[in-house]
Amino acid sequence: MKKILAYVLLGIAVIAVAYYAFLYFVPYSEGTRAGELIKFSNRGAIVKTWEGQISQGISGAQIFSFSVLDKDDDVIEKLKEYQGEYVKLTYIERFGTFIFWGDTKYFVTDVELSQSPHFRR
């Protein structure tokens, strides 16, 4: 009976590790999006995660919500600095997320200032 319980627990642990590895290492898609950075904050009651939004439309009708992993300190600092600016985000979309990663499936890996197509000079 103890062997069966040990095998069941080992099987559950292996499945959990495989699921975590799959979500972390296998992206669903990768790409870039540009827009005005309208929100970036560290939020959560128990687990704090970095969450943000860019507006991709003139009236703010198209909002792209994203998360940033805690390990990406450079991206976090740039997003804090670029608040209110037009930015280009490079992101990875994952199949799912965990509570300690963020609220969305979109994780920003790089950010750079860009020029708005609406206000060209």
N, C-alpha and C positions, 0 to 999 in steps of 0.2 A: 504494500500500500504506500509506503514511504517513497519507493522508487517511482511509482506512478505519479505521485504528487510532485516529486523533484523534476521529472520529465515534463510535466504540464507547466510548471513554473519556468523551467528553462526554455520551453517552446514559446511561452508568452514573452519572455525577455528578448529572445531572438527576433520575434516578430516586431516588437516595439523598436528595437534598435534598427532593424531593416527599414521600417516605416520612416523613422527619423532621418536615416541616411538618404532614403529616396527623396523625401521632401527637401532636404538640404542640398543634395548634389545634383538632382535632375530637374533642370528648369523646364517649365511648360513653354515659355517664350521669353525672348529678350528683345529689347528695343529702346527707343528714345521717344520722349514727349517733351513738348515745349509749352510754356505758358507763364502767366504771372503767378509768382509764389504768394499766395494769399494767407497761408496758415502753416505754421510749423511749431509743434509743441511736444513736450515730454509729459505724457498723460497716463493715468491709471491709478486706481486706488491701492491695489496690493502690488501689482507688477507694473512698473513704469516702462512705457515704450515710446519711441519717437514716431510721431504721426504728422503728416502734412497734406496739403492740398495745393494744386495749381489750377488756375482758371484758364481754360483753353478757348473760351469764347469771348466775344465782346461784352456781352451782358452778364457773364458769369454763369451761363446756363450749362456749360460743359465743365464739370469739375472732375479732376483726376485725383483720387485719394491714394496715398502711398505710405509706406513704413520705411524706417531705416534701422538696421541692426545696430545694437550698442557698440559693436566692435569697429564700426566705420566712423571713427572720431573725426577724420578729415571731412567727410561728407556732412556730418552734423554741424561742424563749425562753419562750413561754407553756407549751408542752408540758413543758419542763424544770421549770418552776415548779409545774405541776399534777400532777406524778407522784403516784399513789395516790388522786387525786380523781376524782369522777364528772364527766365532760366530755361536751360535745356537739361533734362534729366535722363540719365541712362539707368535702365531698370531691368530686373529679372522678375518674371511672373512665375510663382511656384504653384504646384498643384493644391497646396493647402498651407496652413500656418499653425503655429502654437501660440498660446496665450502670452508666452514670454518673448516671442518674436515681434508681434505687432498685430494690428487689427485687420490689415489687408493682405492680399496675396501678392501685392506689388512691392518689391524691395529695391530702393534706389541704391545704386553702387557708385555713381559719379554725378556731379552737378557742375555746370559751367554757366556763366553769364551769356546771354544771347541778346539779339536785337529783335524787338517786337516787329512783326510784319505790318502792324497797324499804324506804327509811328515812324516810318522810314524817313530819313533825312536826306 
